[in-house]
């Protein structure tokens, strides 16, 4: 008999993957449970250290040391220089120029001879007037003798009183003639002296108007002399600024060609009226010029010091802080920032400084830069010692 073989029943194919998924799920759940359990103190990381306050490092440009000096406020000006003493010498008599050798640019002294005129006519006129005076004196002597004789005759009753009075009157007329002749002699002598023309002041010859051989007439200019010992700076100042200007105020200015030199002067006077066609007044500044460096006509540009404070601490305007209408600065004290309320006085916008009358003392270190995060109480350190930015120099002009 033939054996019959039955086929084996096949297993489902999805069982193997399902079993793998179940195993993974059980493993993941066990890991989660284990990690959910509290860890022992030994397993925990070390606690973090408490945060420290930051320390800001400041550069030398961020800090300045307060200095003490005088602060000034000025008013800008410009104008031309003119000599105080200037003389145009004119001839007082007519005549021919015999000598005129002093040239332009030559320094002369008061009394020095500049021009000599021909004196022949003037000497002859003097001699003529002298002769007329001699004649008048002779007539006076004769009139006096006649008067004396008449007085004797009048005493002896030989002449009348009328005759005597006539003789006496002749003496008066002769005396008057002598005085007139004497005056004419003096005029002739003065004319002769005037033929020699001298410098009335010491200075420098600016213009020679005549040459040898020229004919001159009375009141004709012959020389112009300028004294440079003292000059006047004439500057226009707006009428709105005139109340700030007072006689005696100090003036600093510079002149083209002397860029490295600072010249000084003082306000001498103020013109009471405005200049034609402008709303400005002339201010006259007296300038000493002992070395003769400055010349008439030079253009000057400078400023009038209208206000000057006493010696006091000054701080840069950049260092000022304001809150609720009060001014203060950030001062560095023992490595910390401290807000110091201050009282300010005179301020110079152009120079960038303000006077402090109360609140801080000279030598204190203050912060001038606006730094983010640097507030009162913040710790700071400086990379280099702070230096004072204020210099002892004339104040810059405050532009209006």
Backbone torsions as a table, in degrees:
resi	resn	phi	psi	omega
1	UNK	NA	140.8	-176.3
2	UNK	-86.3	130.0	-179.3
3	UNK	-75.5	139.6	-179.3
4	UNK	-106.1	124.0	-178.9
5	UNK	-100.9	122.3	179.9
6	UNK	-87.7	139.4	179.9
7	UNK	-72.1	142.5	179.2
8	UNK	-73.7	142.5	179.6
9	UNK	-76.2	125.9	-177.0
10	UNK	-76.2	145.1	179.9
11	UNK	-81.0	148.5	176.9
12	UNK	-65.2	138.1	-176.5
13	UNK	-78.9	-14.1	-174.9
14	UNK	-85.4	-7.7	-175.3
15	UNK	-68.8	-39.7	-177.0
16	UNK	-62.7	-47.9	177.9
17	UNK	-63.8	-36.8	-178.8
18	UNK	-63.9	-41.6	179.8
19	UNK	-61.8	-38.8	179.5
20	UNK	-64.6	-39.0	-179.8
21	UNK	-65.7	-42.1	-179.6
22	UNK	-62.8	-40.7	-179.1
23	UNK	-63.8	-43.7	179.4
24	UNK	-63.7	-38.6	-179.6
25	UNK	-65.7	-41.0	178.8
26	UNK	-64.6	-39.3	179.7
27	UNK	-65.6	-43.1	179.7
28	UNK	-65.1	-38.2	178.5
29	UNK	-65.5	-37.8	178.5
30	UNK	-65.6	-38.5	179.2
31	UNK	-65.8	-38.5	180.0
32	UNK	-66.3	-41.2	179.8
33	UNK	-65.1	-41.9	-179.2
34	UNK	-63.8	-41.7	-179.3
35	UNK	-74.1	-21.5	178.5
36	UNK	-74.5	-17.4	-179.7
37	UNK	-71.5	141.1	177.5
38	UNK	-60.8	136.0	-179.4
39	UNK	-83.0	158.0	178.9
40	UNK	-75.1	154.5	178.7
41	UNK	-55.1	-31.8	-178.6
42	UNK	-67.6	-28.8	-177.6
43	UNK	-81.5	-20.5	-178.4
44	UNK	-71.0	144.4	177.9
45	UNK	-70.8	159.3	180.0
46	UNK	-64.1	139.7	-178.9
47	UNK	-63.0	144.8	179.5
48	UNK	-71.3	147.0	178.0
49	UNK	-72.1	148.5	-180.0
50	UNK	-63.2	138.9	-178.4
51	UNK	-65.2	143.6	179.5
52	UNK	-99.6	154.4	176.7
53	UNK	-68.2	138.4	-179.8
54	UNK	-70.4	150.3	176.0
55	UNK	-114.2	119.3	-177.4
56	UNK	-89.6	130.8	177.3
57	UNK	-94.6	125.6	-176.6
58	UNK	-104.3	137.2	176.0
59	UNK	-79.8	164.6	-179.1
60	UNK	-63.5	-27.7	180.0
61	UNK	-75.8	-13.7	-178.6
62	UNK	-87.2	-15.2	-172.5
63	UNK	-130.2	147.5	174.9
64	UNK	-138.8	152.7	175.6
65	UNK	-96.3	131.1	-177.7
66	UNK	-67.7	132.5	176.9
67	UNK	-113.1	165.2	179.1
68	UNK	-115.1	127.0	176.9
69	UNK	-165.1	175.3	177.6
70	UNK	-86.2	138.3	179.4
71	UNK	-112.1	138.6	-176.8
72	UNK	-126.4	150.8	173.7
73	UNK	-119.0	132.3	-172.7
74	UNK	-126.4	163.8	178.8
75	UNK	-121.1	123.0	-177.8
76	UNK	-69.5	149.1	177.2
77	UNK	-154.2	164.9	175.2
78	UNK	-155.4	155.2	-179.5
79	UNK	176.3	-173.5	-177.3
80	UNK	-107.9	150.6	178.0
81	UNK	-92.4	138.8	178.8
82	UNK	-135.2	139.4	178.4
83	UNK	-64.7	142.2	176.5
84	UNK	-73.2	-44.1	-179.0
85	UNK	-108.1	118.8	177.8
86	UNK	-145.3	130.7	-175.3
87	UNK	-128.2	129.0	169.4
88	UNK	-101.3	110.0	-173.8
89	UNK	-85.3	130.0	-178.5
90	UNK	-118.5	150.0	178.4
91	UNK	-74.3	139.3	178.1
92	UNK	-95.6	-15.2	-179.5
93	UNK	-131.7	164.5	175.7
94	UNK	-93.0	154.9	179.4
95	UNK	161.2	179.3	179.9
96	UNK	-98.4	136.0	-179.4
97	UNK	-71.0	118.8	-179.6
98	UNK	-93.7	-33.9	-177.8
99	UNK	-148.8	132.7	177.3
100	UNK	-157.1	76.8	-170.0
101	UNK	-101.8	-7.9	-177.7
102	UNK	-81.6	125.1	-174.8
103	UNK	-101.8	169.2	179.7
104	UNK	-60.7	142.7	179.8
105	UNK	85.7	-2.4	-179.7
106	UNK	-86.5	133.8	176.2
107	UNK	-78.3	133.4	-179.8
108	UNK	-128.0	157.1	177.7
109	UNK	-107.3	153.3	178.1
110	UNK	-57.8	130.9	-179.2
111	UNK	93.3	-7.8	-179.8
112	UNK	-71.9	140.5	-179.0
113	UNK	-73.0	128.6	178.4
114	UNK	-107.9	-42.7	-175.4
115	UNK	-137.2	140.7	171.1
116	UNK	-122.0	127.1	176.7
117	UNK	-96.7	160.1	176.3
118	UNK	-63.9	129.3	-172.1
119	UNK	-104.9	2.5	-174.4
120	UNK	-59.0	-51.8	-179.1
121	UNK	-64.0	-39.6	-177.1
122	UNK	-68.8	-36.2	177.3
123	UNK	-67.9	-40.4	178.6
124	UNK	-63.8	-40.1	179.0
125	UNK	-65.0	-37.5	178.4
126	UNK	-64.5	-42.6	179.4
127	UNK	-63.6	-37.8	178.8
128	UNK	-63.9	-44.7	-179.9
129	UNK	-67.7	-32.9	177.7
130	UNK	-66.4	-39.7	178.4
131	UNK	-65.5	-39.5	178.9
132	UNK	-65.7	-35.1	177.9
133	UNK	-69.6	-37.7	177.2
134	UNK	-61.8	-40.5	179.1
135	UNK	-64.4	-40.5	-179.8
136	UNK	-66.4	-37.9	178.2
137	UNK	-66.7	-37.3	178.0
138	UNK	-64.4	-41.8	178.5
139	UNK	-64.3	-36.1	178.5
140	UNK	-64.2	-43.1	178.9
141	UNK	-61.6	-42.2	178.6
142	UNK	-63.8	-40.8	-179.7
143	UNK	-65.5	-36.9	178.4
144	UNK	-65.5	-41.8	178.9
145	UNK	-63.0	-43.9	178.7
146	UNK	-61.8	-36.9	179.1
147	UNK	-65.6	-42.6	179.4
148	UNK	-62.8	-42.6	178.2
149	UNK	-63.8	-40.4	-179.6
150	UNK	-66.2	-34.3	179.4
151	UNK	-65.7	-40.3	178.6
152	UNK	-64.7	-45.5	-179.9
153	UNK	-64.8	-35.7	178.4
154	UNK	-65.2	-36.6	179.0
155	UNK	-66.9	-29.4	-179.9
156	UNK	-93.3	4.8	176.6
157	UNK	67.5	26.4	179.4
158	UNK	-87.3	-24.1	176.3
159	UNK	-127.8	163.1	-179.7
160	UNK	-87.0	168.4	178.1
161	UNK	-63.2	-33.4	-179.9
162	UNK	-63.8	-44.0	177.5
163	UNK	-61.5	-40.9	179.2
164	UNK	-64.8	-42.3	179.2
165	UNK	-61.4	-35.4	177.1
166	UNK	-64.2	-41.9	177.2
167	UNK	-64.1	-41.4	179.6
168	UNK	-64.9	-37.2	178.5
169	UNK	-66.6	-34.2	177.5
170	UNK	-61.6	-37.2	178.3
171	UNK	-64.1	-42.7	179.5
172	UNK	-62.7	-41.5	179.2
173	UNK	-65.7	-39.5	179.8
174	UNK	-66.8	-38.8	178.5
175	UNK	-64.1	-40.9	178.0
176	UNK	-63.8	-38.4	177.9
177	UNK	-63.1	-38.2	177.9
178	UNK	-63.6	-43.0	179.4
179	UNK	-62.8	-42.3	179.0
180	UNK	-62.9	-44.2	179.7
181	UNK	-65.3	-36.8	177.8
182	UNK	-64.5	-39.6	178.0
183	UNK	-64.5	-40.1	178.9
184	UNK	-65.1	-36.7	175.6
185	UNK	-62.9	-42.8	179.7
186	UNK	-63.9	-39.5	178.2
187	UNK	-63.7	-43.2	179.2
188	UNK	-64.1	-38.0	178.8
189	UNK	-67.2	-40.7	178.1
190	UNK	-63.8	-42.1	178.4
191	UNK	-60.6	-40.0	178.2
192	UNK	-64.6	-42.5	177.6
193	UNK	-65.2	-34.7	-179.2
194	UNK	-70.8	-11.6	177.2
195	UNK	-72.2	-14.1	172.5
196	UNK	-105.2	108.9	-174.2
197	UNK	-95.6	125.6	-176.7
198	UNK	-115.7	160.0	178.3
199	UNK	-73.7	125.6	180.0
200	UNK	-77.5	-23.2	-179.6
201	UNK	-137.0	162.2	173.1
202	UNK	-83.8	140.3	-179.8
203	UNK	173.6	-152.5	-178.9
204	UNK	-123.7	136.6	-179.9
205	UNK	-69.1	120.3	178.8
206	UNK	-96.1	-29.4	-178.6
207	UNK	-154.1	133.3	171.9
208	UNK	-107.8	115.7	-172.8
209	UNK	-91.8	-16.5	-176.6
210	UNK	-130.8	158.0	176.1
211	UNK	-123.3	164.6	177.0
212	UNK	-59.8	132.0	-178.9
213	UNK	100.2	-15.7	178.0
214	UNK	-71.2	153.0	174.0
215	UNK	-96.7	133.0	178.8
216	UNK	-118.7	152.6	177.1
217	UNK	-120.8	164.3	177.6
218	UNK	-56.1	139.2	179.6
219	UNK	71.6	15.9	176.6
220	UNK	-89.2	130.9	-178.7
221	UNK	-68.1	140.9	178.7
222	UNK	-121.0	-35.8	179.7
223	UNK	-147.0	152.5	170.8
224	UNK	-123.8	124.9	-178.5
225	UNK	-119.4	137.8	-179.8
226	UNK	-120.2	130.8	174.4
227	UNK	-97.0	128.2	-177.9
228	UNK	-104.0	10.4	-179.3
229	UNK	-65.1	-31.8	178.4
230	UNK	-142.8	134.6	179.4
231	UNK	-120.4	163.7	175.3
232	UNK	-121.0	126.4	174.4
233	UNK	-93.3	114.9	179.7
234	UNK	-99.0	112.1	-175.8
235	UNK	-124.9	141.2	177.2
236	UNK	-88.5	131.2	179.4
237	UNK	-123.9	131.8	178.1
238	UNK	-56.6	145.1	-178.0
239	UNK	-61.4	-27.8	179.3
240	UNK	-68.0	-22.0	-178.6
241	UNK	-100.0	-8.8	-177.2
242	UNK	-57.8	-38.0	178.9
243	UNK	-58.0	-22.2	-180.0
244	UNK	-82.7	-14.4	-174.6
245	UNK	-95.5	130.9	-179.9
246	UNK	-135.3	145.8	174.9
247	UNK	-58.1	139.7	-179.8
248	UNK	97.5	-12.0	179.8
249	UNK	-68.7	147.3	-176.5
250	UNK	-80.0	143.8	180.0
251	UNK	-127.6	133.3	173.8
252	UNK	-117.3	136.4	-180.0
253	UNK	-152.8	164.2	177.3
254	UNK	-125.5	156.6	-178.3
255	UNK	-128.6	139.7	177.1
256	UNK	-56.1	135.0	-177.4
257	UNK	97.4	-16.9	176.6
258	UNK	-126.4	55.0	-173.5
259	UNK	-61.2	-32.1	-177.6
260	UNK	-90.8	5.5	-176.4
261	UNK	-117.3	136.1	178.8
262	UNK	-106.2	120.3	179.4
263	UNK	-98.3	152.6	-178.6
264	UNK	-127.9	159.1	176.6
265	UNK	-161.5	-177.6	178.8
266	UNK	-136.2	144.2	177.8
267	UNK	-64.9	122.7	-178.5
268	UNK	-96.3	-44.9	-177.5
269	UNK	-161.4	167.2	-177.8
270	UNK	-129.9	129.4	178.2
271	UNK	-65.9	135.7	-175.5
272	UNK	-78.5	-9.7	-178.1
273	UNK	-124.0	157.4	179.0
274	UNK	-78.4	156.8	176.6
275	UNK	-71.7	145.6	-179.8
276	UNK	-60.7	129.7	178.4
277	UNK	79.3	9.1	179.2
278	UNK	-145.6	166.8	175.4
279	UNK	-108.9	54.5	-178.8
280	UNK	-138.0	154.0	178.1
281	UNK	-117.7	148.9	178.0
282	UNK	-81.4	130.3	174.2
283	UNK	-112.0	128.8	-176.9
284	UNK	-102.4	121.3	-176.3
285	UNK	-112.7	124.5	179.5
286	UNK	-81.6	128.7	-176.4
287	UNK	-126.7	119.3	174.7
288	UNK	-76.0	139.9	-175.5
289	UNK	-140.4	58.8	-174.2
290	UNK	-61.3	-36.1	-177.7
291	UNK	-88.1	-1.9	177.0
292	UNK	70.1	19.8	-178.6
293	UNK	-68.6	-38.7	-178.8
294	UNK	-84.1	148.0	-180.0
295	UNK	-128.2	156.2	178.8
296	UNK	-63.0	137.7	179.3
297	UNK	93.6	-10.6	178.2
298	UNK	-65.7	146.0	179.5
299	UNK	-94.3	129.6	-178.0
300	UNK	-119.2	147.9	178.8
301	UNK	-138.8	125.9	-177.7
302	UNK	-166.2	-143.3	-175.8
303	UNK	-155.6	152.3	173.8
304	UNK	-98.8	129.5	175.1
305	UNK	-80.5	102.8	-176.2
306	UNK	-86.8	-25.4	177.7
307	UNK	-143.0	146.3	176.5
308	UNK	-145.5	127.8	-178.6
309	UNK	-87.2	166.5	173.1
310	UNK	-75.7	170.5	176.8
311	UNK	-61.1	122.8	-178.0
312	UNK	-158.6	161.2	175.9
313	UNK	-61.9	140.4	175.9
314	UNK	-126.8	144.3	179.4
315	UNK	-128.7	152.2	176.3
316	UNK	-65.1	146.2	177.5
317	UNK	-62.1	-28.2	179.9
318	UNK	-65.5	-21.1	-178.7
319	UNK	-83.3	-11.1	-176.8
320	UNK	-73.5	136.6	170.2
321	UNK	-120.8	153.5	-179.2
322	UNK	-137.5	136.3	177.8
323	UNK	-151.4	126.3	-178.5
324	UNK	56.3	37.5	177.8
325	UNK	77.0	6.1	-179.0
326	UNK	-111.3	141.4	-179.6
327	UNK	-95.0	140.2	175.3
328	UNK	-153.9	167.6	176.8
329	UNK	-129.6	158.4	175.6
330	UNK	-92.5	113.2	179.1
331	UNK	-105.0	144.4	178.0
332	UNK	-95.9	117.4	-179.3
333	UNK	-128.5	116.8	179.4
334	UNK	52.2	41.9	175.7
335	UNK	79.0	10.1	178.8
336	UNK	-126.6	154.2	178.8
337	UNK	-87.7	127.2	179.9
338	UNK	-125.0	131.4	177.1
339	UNK	-82.8	117.8	-178.6
340	UNK	-108.2	113.5	173.5
341	UNK	-66.0	139.1	-178.6
342	UNK	-132.5	159.0	172.4
343	UNK	-113.7	124.7	-174.7
344	UNK	-103.1	156.1	178.7
345	UNK	-120.6	-122.8	-177.6
346	UNK	-65.8	137.9	178.7
347	UNK	-130.2	144.0	179.7
348	UNK	-121.1	106.3	-175.6
349	UNK	-66.4	-42.4	-176.7
350	UNK	-68.8	-40.6	178.5
351	UNK	-76.4	-23.7	175.8
352	UNK	83.8	30.5	-179.3
353	UNK	-134.7	156.0	177.8
354	UNK	-136.2	143.4	179.4
355	UNK	-80.4	138.3	177.3
356	UNK	-110.0	118.0	-179.0
357	UNK	-92.7	-20.2	-179.5
358	UNK	-154.6	145.6	171.2
359	UNK	122.3	-44.9	-179.0
360	UNK	-135.6	157.9	-178.5
361	UNK	-113.8	165.3	178.8
362	UNK	-62.8	141.1	179.3
363	UNK	94.7	-14.5	-179.9
364	UNK	-68.4	143.0	177.7
365	UNK	-91.0	124.8	179.8
366	UNK	-126.9	155.4	-179.7
367	UNK	-90.4	129.2	179.7
368	UNK	-106.6	-15.9	-178.9
369	UNK	-91.6	149.6	174.7
370	UNK	-89.5	101.3	-175.1
371	UNK	-108.7	132.9	179.7
372	UNK	-68.2	128.6	176.1
373	UNK	88.2	-14.8	179.5
374	UNK	-85.5	100.9	-176.7
375	UNK	-125.2	170.6	176.4
376	UNK	-55.2	132.7	-178.3
377	UNK	97.1	-16.4	-179.1
378	UNK	-69.7	145.9	177.4
379	UNK	-88.1	136.0	-178.5
380	UNK	-138.6	160.4	171.2
381	UNK	-143.1	150.7	-177.1
382	UNK	-104.7	137.2	179.9
383	UNK	-71.4	-36.7	177.0
384	UNK	-137.8	157.1	178.7
385	UNK	-60.7	142.8	-180.0
386	UNK	-72.0	142.4	177.3
387	UNK	-116.7	149.0	179.6
388	UNK	-72.9	134.9	178.3
389	UNK	-94.3	-10.0	-179.6
390	UNK	-82.9	137.3	179.8
391	UNK	-119.7	149.7	176.0
392	UNK	-80.7	86.7	-179.3
393	UNK	-141.4	160.3	178.5
394	UNK	-60.0	143.1	-178.3
395	UNK	-65.1	143.9	173.7
396	UNK	-72.1	150.4	-179.2
397	UNK	-67.4	139.8	176.8
398	UNK	-87.1	115.8	-177.5
399	UNK	-79.7	129.8	179.5
400	UNK	-85.1	NA	NA
